[in-house]
Amino acid sequence: MPPLTLAYIATLLEQRRHIVRIYDLALDPEAPLSAAFQPLRSFRPQVLVVAGEHPEMLAAAVDALHEDQHQHVLPVLMSRSSLNANQICSGAIQWIDSQRGGPKGPADPSVAITLIDDLPFPARHLLSLESYDLRAVGGELQTIVLVAGLDSSESEKIVLRSPTQIVAELRSVSHEFGLRHYLFPDVSITADRAWLVELLTRLCDAGLNIGWEASADADQLDEALSAHMARAGCEAITLHLRAASVFESVDVRSRVRQAVTTARDQGVFVRAHVRLEPPYESVPHLVDVAATFNLDDVRFDVVHAGAVGEAGDGTQVKKLARQMYDAGRNRQRFISRFGPALGNLIWKLSGPRGASSDT
């Protein structure tokens, strides 16, 4: 994912007439730091903000920058989700102001950045958007637009962005970069129905001719909402499911199955991220049930796999889950076509060929 938090910081600095660059070393992870820092030697920045997800790597980068004669370096530990972008931006701008002796240009105190709506649009022109492995369901280039952030004043409560701001940013990015496909990350878009209906209505009224995808809760996806989402450009949704809580309840299974059917009837691509938890003896049954949901795509995540240090066990569980899921999907296709009794018989007689068929 592109580091949108840094792009937000860049916009705030550009508004203060600073010249800003963003270098994402993750785009070339094999490059040594000495080579990765070469653009800095040409650009010669007065201050540096270095961000990363891993403390050890971040500390090593800061040490290397100090050795390379960069004295004003701010290390920032952050993920790429950008959910806390407003908090990081506030701290970074205050630090840069302190290094520069106050805001550059006319005297103006730092603007309070409490909510995500307090931020300007991120400086995407400083990012190589086409270099990130983000693709829509049809393979088209996709980028991220935030729809939520953390409220610094209320114990980091997640707050949804103003629908007006979201639509304005989508319009701006579509016009400037020609992009037509977007991902709304981090939160379930159905968490607040009134907010979502307002967003969908504004998207329909704007006529941007874009597509987008987001996470959603199966319980909220009734026919009316799914239809409204599709009219507003929704091309894909992701359901996050805990295997034990979902697949062991007939009522929950029914609601998930209905949500998938309703969304797919509207032409929306439906994928699921299924969280597998111990005891793993139940995995075959849970995965077998998942195969009946008629999902377009599924990913299995394994929790607490094996003993400490046995990371490979998680990979093995996911691999086995995928194999069982694919076999279950193929059996379900035979059942859908020929009925339960004959479909099961044909699937069993087809052997390995039936287990790998996409028919």
KEKE-3310 file (N, C-alpha, C; in steps of 0.2 Angstrom, whole numbers, plus 5000, padded with zeros to 4 digits):
npx = (5004:5002:5011:5001:5000:5012:5011:5001:5007:5017:5008:5004:5016:5020:5010:5015:5025:5036:5048:5046:5049:5045:5052:5050:5056:5052:5048:5059:5065:5077:5087:5102:5105:5114:5113:5100:5099:5104:5096:5094:5106:5107:5095:5097:5089:5084:5077:5072:5059:5057:5049:5043:5038:5044:5053:5067:5073:5069:5077:5090:5090:5089:5101:5110:5107:5111:5125:5127:5127:5115:5107:5095:5083:5068:5061:5048:5037:5025:5011:5005:4992:4987:4976:4979:4983:4980:4985:4999:5003:5001:5010:5022:5022:5023:5036:5044:5042:5048:5061:5064:5062:5049:5034:5036:5037:5023:5018:5010:5001:5003:4990:4977:4976:4965:4955:4953:4946:4952:4963:4971:4969:4980:4997:4997:5004:5017:5020:5023:5011:5008:5017:5013:5006:4991:4976:4961:4946:4945:4958:4962:4972:4972:4969:4971:4958:4955:4943:4940:4947:4957:4950:4959:4955:4946:4950:4956:4945:4937:4933:4922:4925:4919:4906:4905:4918:4925:4919:4923:4937:4938:4934:4944:4955:4952:4951:4964:4973:4967:4962:4951:4947:4945:4950:4943:4950:4953:4941:4925:4913:4900:4897:4891:4875:4867:4877:4883:4873:4871:4884:4883:4873:4878:4888:4881:4874:4885:4890:4903:4908:4916:4924:4923:4929:4927:4927:4914:4900:4891:4879:4873:4870:4858:4845:4841:4851:4863:4859:4859:4873:4879:4874:4880:4893:4900:4911:4916:4916:4923:4921:4924:4927:4926:4930:4925:4914:4906:4903:4898:4885:4869:4860:4868:4876:4866:4863:4875:4876:4865:4868:4880:4874:4864:4873:4880:4870:4869:4879:4891:4907:4912:4922:4930:4939:4944:4946:4955:4955:4961:4952:4961:4956:4943:4944:4942:4928:4923:4929:4923:4910:4912:4914:4901:4896:4897:4906:4916:4930:4942:4951:4962:4966:4977:4977:4987:4995:5002:5017:5027:5038:5035:5032:5030:5019:5007:5007:5006:4993:4985:4987:4982:4969:4965:4966:4956:4945:4945:4942:4929:4922:4921:4914:4902:4898:4895:4884:4875:4872:4867:4860:4859:4861:4864:4874:4884:4888:4893:4904:4912:4915:4922:4935:4952:4952:4939:4941:4949:4943:4936:4924)
npy = (4994:5011:5024:5033:5042:5048:5056:5064:5072:5078:5086:5095:5101:5106:5116:5125:5130:5122:5112:5096:5078:5061:5045:5029:5015:5003:4999:4994:4983:4975:4983:4990:5001:5011:5013:5016:5028:5037:5046:5056:5062:5069:5077:5084:5086:5097:5093:5077:5064:5048:5034:5018:5001:4992:4992:4989:4990:5003:5010:5006:5013:5026:5027:5025:5036:5047:5044:5047:5060:5067:5077:5081:5071:5063:5049:5038:5027:5017:5010:5005:5007:5019:5023:5031:5043:5057:5059:5056:5065:5077:5076:5076:5088:5097:5093:5096:5110:5114:5111:5120:5132:5137:5139:5140:5155:5166:5171:5158:5148:5130:5121:5113:5096:5085:5076:5065:5073:5085:5085:5090:5085:5071:5071:5064:5066:5064:5051:5036:5029:5019:5009:5002:4987:4986:4982:4982:4972:4968:4969:4982:4997:5002:5013:5020:5027:5036:5032:5034:5038:5040:5047:5059:5065:5057:5045:5038:5034:5027:5036:5041:5048:5063:5062:5071:5076:5064:5061:5073:5071:5059:5064:5074:5066:5057:5066:5072:5061:5052:5040:5027:5017:5012:5009:5007:5007:4998:4999:4993:4997:4997:5000:5011:5014:5025:5035:5028:5027:5041:5043:5035:5040:5053:5049:5043:5055:5062:5057:5051:5040:5029:5015:5005:4997:4989:4984:4974:4971:4956:4955:4967:4968:4969:4968:4980:4989:4983:4985:4999:5001:4995:5004:5015:5013:5002:4988:4978:4968:4964:4951:4949:4935:4925:4909:4900:4906:4909:4898:4888:4891:4889:4899:4911:4906:4906:4919:4925:4918:4923:4936:4936:4930:4941:4952:4947:4946:4959:4961:4963:4959:4946:4943:4934:4935:4923:4918:4906:4897:4888:4873:4864:4853:4855:4862:4855:4853:4867:4873:4866:4870:4884:4883:4882:4894:4901:4910:4923:4924:4918:4920:4912:4915:4911:4908:4908:4897:4881:4878:4890:4898:4890:4894:4889:4880:4887:4891:4878:4874:4884:4881:4868:4871:4878:4869:4860:4868:4872:4859:4857:4867:4863:4851:4857:4863:4852:4848:4859:4858:4845:4841:4835:4821:4815:4824:4823:4810:4810:4818:4811:4800:4806:4809:4814:4822:4829:4836:4846:4853:4867:4867)
npz = (5000:4997:5006:5013:5025:5025:5013:5017:5027:5018:5011:5020:5023:5010:5009:5017:5010:5009:5000:4995:4996:4993:4997:4995:5001:5002:4990:4983:4990:4991:4989:4996:5010:5008:4994:4993:4999:4990:4982:4992:4994:4982:4983:4996:5009:5022:5034:5039:5039:5044:5041:5047:5050:5058:5073:5074:5061:5058:5067:5063:5050:5054:5061:5050:5042:5050:5050:5037:5037:5039:5050:5056:5059:5060:5068:5064:5070:5062:5054:5037:5036:5039:5047:5059:5054:5056:5069:5068:5059:5065:5076:5068:5061:5071:5076:5065:5064:5076:5073:5063:5069:5070:5060:5042:5033:5034:5050:5059:5069:5072:5065:5073:5073:5075:5070:5056:5046:5048:5040:5025:5007:5003:4996:4983:4971:4974:4975:4968:4961:4952:4955:4966:4972:4969:4964:4955:4954:4941:4937:4935:4938:4955:4969:4986:4996:5011:5023:5036:5052:5068:5082:5091:5103:5110:5116:5106:5097:5083:5069:5057:5041:5034:5022:5011:5010:5006:4994:4987:4987:4979:4967:4965:4964:4953:4943:4942:4941:4933:4938:4941:4950:4967:4984:4999:5015:5030:5039:5042:5030:5032:5045:5051:5046:5042:5039:5029:5019:5016:5011:4999:4992:4989:4981:4970:4966:4962:4950:4946:4939:4944:4952:4967:4982:4997:5015:5023:5034:5035:5041:5038:5025:5017:5004:4999:5003:4997:4983:4982:4985:4974:4964:4967:4963:4969:4967:4973:4988:5005:5016:5033:5042:5057:5059:5068:5075:5065:5056:5064:5068:5063:5060:5058:5047:5038:5036:5031:5019:5013:5012:5003:4992:4989:4986:4975:4966:4963:4955:4962:4967:4978:4991:5005:5020:5030:5046:5054:5069:5083:5090:5078:5073:5069:5057:5044:5043:5045:5034:5024:5025:5022:5008:5003:5002:4990:4987:4978:4980:4992:5007:5019:5036:5049:5066:5080:5077:5079:5090:5099:5088:5078:5064:5052:5053:5052:5039:5033:5038:5032:5018:5018:5021:5010:5000:5004:5003:4989:4984:4990:4984:4971:4973:4977:4965:4957:4965:4964:4951:4948:4959:4976:4979:4967:4963:4973:4971:4957:4959:4968:4960:4950:4955:4957:4946:4946:4958:4955:4945:4936:4931)
capx = (5000:5006:5011:4997:5002:5018:5008:4997:5013:5019:5004:5004:5023:5019:5006:5020:5030:5042:5049:5045:5050:5044:5055:5047:5061:5049:5047:5065:5067:5083:5093:5106:5103:5119:5110:5093:5100:5107:5092:5094:5112:5106:5090:5099:5084:5086:5074:5070:5054:5058:5044:5043:5033:5048:5058:5074:5074:5069:5083:5095:5089:5091:5109:5113:5106:5116:5132:5127:5128:5109:5107:5088:5079:5062:5059:5041:5034:5019:5009:5003:4985:4985:4971:4981:4986:4980:4989:5006:5004:5001:5017:5027:5023:5026:5043:5047:5042:5053:5068:5064:5061:5043:5032:5040:5032:5019:5017:5004:5002:5001:4983:4975:4974:4962:4951:4955:4943:4956:4968:4970:4970:4987:5000:4998:5009:5024:5020:5023:5005:5007:5022:5010:5002:4984:4972:4954:4944:4946:4965:4964:4976:4968:4973:4967:4956:4953:4936:4940:4953:4956:4949:4964:4952:4941:4953:4957:4939:4937:4928:4921:4926:4913:4905:4907:4926:4927:4917:4928:4944:4938:4933:4950:4960:4950:4952:4971:4977:4963:4961:4944:4946:4947:4949:4942:4953:4953:4935:4919:4909:4893:4897:4886:4871:4865:4883:4884:4868:4873:4890:4881:4868:4882:4892:4877:4873:4891:4891:4910:4910:4921:4922:4927:4928:4927:4925:4907:4897:4886:4872:4870:4869:4851:4844:4841:4858:4867:4857:4862:4880:4880:4872:4885:4900:4903:4912:4919:4916:4926:4918:4929:4923:4929:4927:4921:4908:4901:4901:4895:4879:4865:4857:4874:4878:4861:4864:4881:4875:4860:4872:4884:4869:4861:4878:4882:4865:4869:4885:4897:4912:4912:4928:4930:4945:4941:4950:4954:4957:4961:4956:4961:4952:4937:4945:4939:4921:4922:4931:4918:4904:4913:4913:4894:4894:4897:4911:4921:4937:4943:4958:4962:4971:4978:4978:4990:4997:5008:5020:5031:5043:5033:5028:5028:5013:5002:5007:5003:4986:4982:4988:4977:4962:4964:4965:4949:4940:4944:4938:4922:4919:4920:4908:4896:4896:4891:4877:4871:4870:4864:4856:4863:4863:4868:4880:4889:4890:4897:4910:4916:4917:4927:4941:4956:4950:4934:4943:4953:4940:4932:4917)
capy = (5000:5018:5027:5039:5046:5053:5060:5069:5076:5081:5091:5101:5105:5110:5122:5130:5132:5118:5107:5089:5072:5055:5040:5023:5010:4996:4997:4990:4980:4972:4988:4992:5008:5016:5014:5019:5035:5041:5052:5061:5066:5074:5082:5087:5089:5100:5088:5070:5060:5042:5030:5011:4996:4988:4996:4988:4992:5010:5012:5005:5018:5032:5027:5026:5043:5051:5043:5050:5068:5070:5078:5082:5065:5061:5042:5037:5020:5017:5005:5008:5007:5026:5025:5036:5048:5063:5059:5056:5071:5082:5076:5077:5095:5100:5092:5100:5117:5115:5111:5126:5138:5140:5138:5144:5160:5170:5167:5155:5142:5124:5119:5107:5090:5080:5071:5064:5078:5091:5085:5091:5079:5069:5073:5058:5067:5063:5044:5032:5025:5013:5004:4998:4981:4987:4981:4981:4965:4968:4970:4989:5000:5005:5017:5020:5034:5034:5034:5034:5040:5040:5054:5060:5068:5052:5038:5034:5031:5027:5041:5040:5054:5067:5059:5076:5076:5058:5062:5078:5068:5055:5068:5077:5061:5055:5072:5073:5055:5048:5034:5025:5012:5014:5004:5011:5002:4998:4999:4991:5002:4996:5001:5016:5014:5032:5038:5025:5029:5048:5043:5032:5045:5058:5046:5043:5062:5065:5054:5051:5034:5026:5009:5005:4991:4990:4978:4975:4966:4952:4956:4973:4968:4967:4969:4987:4992:4980:4988:5006:5001:4994:5010:5020:5011:4996:4983:4972:4969:4959:4950:4946:4930:4921:4903:4896:4910:4910:4892:4883:4893:4889:4906:4915:4904:4908:4927:4926:4915:4927:4942:4934:4930:4947:4956:4944:4947:4965:4961:4964:4953:4945:4939:4933:4933:4918:4917:4899:4896:4881:4867:4864:4847:4857:4865:4852:4855:4874:4875:4863:4874:4890:4881:4882:4901:4903:4916:4924:4923:4917:4919:4909:4917:4906:4911:4904:4890:4878:4881:4896:4897:4885:4898:4885:4876:4891:4890:4872:4874:4888:4877:4862:4874:4880:4863:4857:4873:4871:4853:4858:4871:4859:4847:4861:4864:4846:4847:4864:4856:4839:4839:4833:4814:4813:4828:4820:4803:4811:4821:4806:4796:4810:4808:4820:4827:4833:4840:4852:4855:4873:4867)
capz = (5000:4997:5013:5013:5030:5023:5008:5021:5030:5013:5009:5025:5022:5004:5010:5021:5005:5009:4995:4999:4992:4997:4994:4998:5001:5001:4982:4981:4997:4991:4989:5002:5012:5004:4987:4994:5001:4985:4980:4997:4993:4977:4985:5002:5013:5029:5039:5036:5042:5042:5044:5046:5054:5062:5076:5072:5054:5058:5071:5058:5045:5057:5062:5043:5040:5054:5047:5030:5038:5040:5057:5058:5057:5065:5066:5066:5070:5059:5049:5031:5036:5039:5051:5063:5050:5059:5075:5066:5055:5071:5079:5064:5059:5077:5077:5060:5066:5081:5070:5059:5073:5069:5053:5037:5030:5038:5057:5059:5074:5069:5065:5077:5069:5079:5066:5049:5042:5048:5035:5017:5003:5003:4990:4979:4965:4976:4976:4961:4962:4948:4957:4971:4969:4971:4958:4956:4953:4934:4935:4934:4944:4961:4974:4992:4999:5018:5025:5043:5056:5075:5086:5097:5109:5113:5117:5099:5094:5076:5067:5049:5037:5031:5015:5007:5009:5003:4987:4984:4986:4974:4961:4963:4961:4946:4938:4942:4939:4929:4941:4942:4955:4974:4990:5006:5019:5038:5043:5038:5027:5035:5053:5052:5040:5040:5036:5022:5015:5014:5006:4993:4989:4986:4975:4965:4963:4959:4944:4945:4935:4947:4955:4973:4986:5005:5019:5025:5038:5032:5044:5036:5018:5014:4996:4997:5004:4991:4977:4983:4985:4967:4960:4969:4961:4973:4963:4977:4996:5008:5023:5038:5046:5062:5057:5074:5077:5059:5053:5069:5069:5057:5059:5055:5041:5033:5035:5027:5013:5010:5010:4997:4986:4987:4983:4969:4962:4960:4951:4966:4968:4985:4994:5012:5024:5035:5052:5057:5076:5086:5088:5070:5071:5066:5051:5038:5043:5044:5027:5020:5025:5018:5001:5001:5002:4983:4987:4972:4982:4999:5010:5026:5040:5054:5072:5085:5073:5082:5096:5098:5083:5072:5060:5046:5054:5050:5032:5032:5039:5026:5012:5018:5021:5003:4996:5005:5001:4982:4983:4992:4979:4965:4974:4977:4958:4955:4968:4961:4944:4947:4965:4982:4979:4960:4962:4977:4968:4952:4962:4971:4955:4946:4958:4957:4941:4949:4964:4952:4939:4937:4928)
cpx = (5004:5006:5007:4998:5007:5015:5004:5002:5015:5015:5004:5011:5022:5015:5010:5026:5037:5043:5050:5046:5048:5048:5053:5052:5058:5048:5053:5068:5074:5089:5096:5104:5108:5116:5104:5094:5103:5103:5093:5101:5111:5101:5093:5094:5087:5083:5072:5065:5055:5053:5045:5039:5037:5053:5065:5077:5074:5075:5089:5096:5091:5098:5112:5113:5111:5123:5133:5126:5121:5107:5099:5084:5074:5060:5052:5039:5027:5017:5007:4996:4983:4979:4972:4984:4986:4984:4997:5007:5005:5008:5022:5028:5025:5033:5047:5047:5047:5060:5069:5063:5054:5040:5035:5034:5029:5018:5010:5005:5000:4993:4982:4973:4971:4958:4954:4952:4947:4962:4966:4971:4978:4990:5002:5003:5016:5025:5020:5017:5005:5012:5019:5006:4995:4980:4965:4952:4945:4953:4967:4968:4971:4972:4968:4964:4953:4946:4935:4947:4951:4955:4954:4961:4948:4944:4954:4951:4939:4931:4928:4922:4919:4912:4906:4914:4928:4925:4922:4934:4944:4937:4940:4955:4958:4952:4960:4975:4973:4962:4953:4942:4949:4946:4948:4944:4951:4947:4930:4914:4902:4892:4892:4881:4869:4871:4884:4879:4869:4879:4887:4877:4873:4886:4887:4875:4879:4893:4899:4912:4916:4919:4926:4925:4930:4926:4918:4905:4891:4879:4869:4868:4863:4850:4844:4848:4863:4866:4860:4869:4882:4879:4878:4893:4903:4904:4915:4918:4920:4923:4924:4925:4928:4926:4922:4915:4903:4899:4898:4888:4875:4862:4862:4875:4873:4861:4870:4879:4870:4864:4876:4879:4866:4866:4880:4877:4865:4876:4891:4901:4913:4918:4927:4937:4942:4947:4950:4958:4957:4954:4955:4958:4946:4938:4942:4932:4920:4924:4926:4912:4905:4912:4906:4892:4894:4901:4915:4928:4937:4950:4958:4968:4971:4980:4982:4992:5003:5011:5024:5037:5042:5029:5026:5021:5007:5001:5004:4996:4982:4982:4983:4970:4960:4962:4958:4944:4939:4940:4931:4918:4917:4914:4902:4894:4892:4884:4873:4868:4865:4860:4861:4865:4867:4875:4886:4892:4895:4904:4915:4919:4922:4934:4945:4954:4944:4936:4947:4949:4936:4926:4911)
cpy = (5006:5021:5034:5044:5051:5058:5066:5074:5081:5087:5097:5105:5109:5116:5127:5132:5128:5114:5100:5084:5066:5049:5033:5017:5003:4994:4994:4988:4977:4977:4990:4999:5013:5018:5018:5026:5040:5047:5057:5065:5071:5080:5086:5090:5092:5096:5082:5067:5053:5037:5022:5007:4993:4992:4995:4991:5000:5013:5012:5011:5025:5033:5028:5033:5048:5050:5046:5058:5071:5071:5078:5077:5063:5054:5041:5030:5020:5012:5009:5009:5015:5028:5030:5042:5055:5064:5060:5063:5077:5082:5078:5084:5099:5100:5096:5108:5119:5115:5117:5132:5141:5138:5143:5149:5164:5167:5164:5148:5136:5123:5113:5102:5085:5075:5071:5070:5084:5091:5087:5085:5077:5070:5067:5059:5065:5055:5041:5027:5019:5008:5000:4992:4981:4987:4979:4974:4963:4968:4977:4992:5003:5009:5017:5027:5032:5036:5035:5036:5039:5047:5054:5062:5063:5045:5034:5031:5032:5032:5041:5047:5057:5064:5065:5077:5070:5059:5067:5075:5063:5059:5071:5072:5058:5060:5072:5067:5051:5041:5033:5020:5013:5009:5009:5006:5003:4997:4996:4997:5002:4997:5006:5017:5021:5036:5035:5027:5036:5047:5040:5037:5051:5055:5045:5050:5064:5063:5053:5045:5031:5019:5009:4999:4993:4984:4980:4970:4962:4953:4962:4973:4965:4969:4976:4991:4989:4984:4995:5006:5000:5000:5015:5018:5005:4991:4977:4973:4963:4958:4947:4942:4926:4914:4900:4899:4910:4903:4887:4885:4893:4896:4911:4913:4906:4915:4928:4923:4920:4934:4941:4934:4937:4952:4954:4946:4954:4966:4963:4958:4952:4940:4939:4932:4929:4917:4910:4899:4889:4880:4866:4857:4849:4860:4862:4854:4862:4876:4872:4867:4881:4889:4882:4889:4904:4910:4917:4922:4922:4917:4917:4912:4913:4909:4906:4897:4887:4881:4887:4894:4892:4889:4894:4881:4880:4891:4884:4871:4878:4884:4871:4865:4876:4874:4860:4862:4872:4864:4853:4862:4867:4854:4851:4863:4858:4846:4853:4862:4850:4837:4836:4826:4813:4817:4825:4814:4805:4814:4816:4801:4800:4810:4815:4825:4832:4838:4846:4855:4862:4873:4868)
cpz = (5000:5004:5013:5019:5028:5018:5012:5024:5024:5011:5014:5025:5015:5005:5014:5016:5005:5002:4998:4993:4996:4993:4998:4996:5000:4994:4980:4987:4997:4991:4995:5004:5009:4997:4988:4995:4996:4983:4985:4996:4987:4980:4991:5006:5020:5034:5035:5041:5040:5045:5043:5051:5059:5066:5075:5066:5054:5062:5066:5053:5048:5058:5055:5041:5044:5052:5040:5031:5038:5048:5060:5056:5063:5063:5068:5065:5068:5054:5042:5031:5036:5043:5056:5060:5053:5065:5073:5063:5060:5074:5075:5062:5065:5078:5071:5061:5071:5078:5066:5062:5072:5062:5048:5034:5035:5045:5057:5064:5070:5070:5069:5072:5073:5076:5059:5045:5043:5043:5028:5014:5003:4996:4986:4973:4967:4977:4969:4962:4958:4950:4963:4968:4972:4964:4959:4954:4945:4932:4934:4940:4949:4966:4980:4994:5006:5019:5032:5046:5064:5078:5092:5103:5113:5113:5111:5096:5087:5074:5059:5046:5035:5023:5010:5005:5005:4995:4983:4983:4980:4967:4959:4961:4954:4941:4937:4939:4934:4931:4942:4947:4962:4979:4996:5011:5026:5041:5039:5036:5030:5042:5055:5046:5038:5037:5029:5017:5012:5009:4999:4989:4986:4981:4969:4962:4960:4952:4942:4940:4937:4950:4962:4977:4993:5008:5021:5030:5035:5034:5041:5029:5016:5007:4995:4997:4998:4985:4977:4982:4977:4963:4961:4967:4964:4968:4967:4985:4999:5015:5027:5043:5051:5061:5062:5075:5071:5057:5058:5071:5063:5055:5055:5048:5036:5031:5030:5020:5009:5008:5004:4991:4984:4984:4976:4964:4959:4956:4955:4968:4976:4987:5002:5014:5030:5040:5055:5064:5078:5089:5081:5068:5067:5059:5045:5038:5042:5037:5022:5019:5021:5011:4999:5000:4995:4983:4980:4974:4990:5001:5017:5030:5046:5060:5077:5082:5076:5088:5094:5093:5078:5067:5054:5047:5052:5043:5030:5032:5034:5020:5012:5018:5014:4999:4997:5003:4993:4980:4985:4987:4973:4967:4974:4970:4956:4958:4965:4954:4944:4954:4970:4980:4973:4960:4967:4974:4962:4954:4965:4965:4950:4949:4958:4952:4943:4954:4961:4946:4941:4934:4932)
residu = (MET:PRO:PRO:LEU:THR:LEU:ALA:TYR:ILE:ALA:THR:LEU:LEU:GLU:GLN:ARG:ARG:HIS:ILE:VAL:ARG:ILE:TYR:ASP:LEU:ALA:LEU:ASP:PRO:GLU:ALA:PRO:LEU:SER:ALA:ALA:PHE:GLN:PRO:LEU:ARG:SER:PHE:ARG:PRO:GLN:VAL:LEU:VAL:VAL:ALA:GLY:GLU:HIS:PRO:GLU:MET:LEU:ALA:ALA:ALA:VAL:ASP:ALA:LEU:HIS:GLU:ASP:GLN:HIS:GLN:HIS:VAL:LEU:PRO:VAL:LEU:MET:SER:ARG:SER:SER:LEU:ASN:ALA:ASN:GLN:ILE:CYS:SER:GLY:ALA:ILE:GLN:TRP:ILE:ASP:SER:GLN:ARG:GLY:GLY:PRO:LYS:GLY:PRO:ALA:ASP:PRO:SER:VAL:ALA:ILE:THR:LEU:ILE:ASP:ASP:LEU:PRO:PHE:PRO:ALA:ARG:HIS:LEU:LEU:SER:LEU:GLU:SER:TYR:ASP:LEU:ARG:ALA:VAL:GLY:GLY:GLU:LEU:GLN:THR:ILE:VAL:LEU:VAL:ALA:GLY:LEU:ASP:SER:SER:GLU:SER:GLU:LYS:ILE:VAL:LEU:ARG:SER:PRO:THR:GLN:ILE:VAL:ALA:GLU:LEU:ARG:SER:VAL:SER:HIS:GLU:PHE:GLY:LEU:ARG:HIS:TYR:LEU:PHE:PRO:ASP:VAL:SER:ILE:THR:ALA:ASP:ARG:ALA:TRP:LEU:VAL:GLU:LEU:LEU:THR:ARG:LEU:CYS:ASP:ALA:GLY:LEU:ASN:ILE:GLY:TRP:GLU:ALA:SER:ALA:ASP:ALA:ASP:GLN:LEU:ASP:GLU:ALA:LEU:SER:ALA:HIS:MET:ALA:ARG:ALA:GLY:CYS:GLU:ALA:ILE:THR:LEU:HIS:LEU:ARG:ALA:ALA:SER:VAL:PHE:GLU:SER:VAL:ASP:VAL:ARG:SER:ARG:VAL:ARG:GLN:ALA:VAL:THR:THR:ALA:ARG:ASP:GLN:GLY:VAL:PHE:VAL:ARG:ALA:HIS:VAL:ARG:LEU:GLU:PRO:PRO:TYR:GLU:SER:VAL:PRO:HIS:LEU:VAL:ASP:VAL:ALA:ALA:THR:PHE:ASN:LEU:ASP:ASP:VAL:ARG:PHE:ASP:VAL:VAL:HIS:ALA:GLY:ALA:VAL:GLY:GLU:ALA:GLY:ASP:GLY:THR:GLN:VAL:LYS:LYS:LEU:ALA:ARG:GLN:MET:TYR:ASP:ALA:GLY:ARG:ASN:ARG:GLN:ARG:PHE:ILE:SER:ARG:PHE:GLY:PRO:ALA:LEU:GLY:ASN:LEU:ILE:TRP:LYS:LEU:SER:GLY:PRO:ARG:GLY:ALA:SER:SER:ASP:THR)
# end
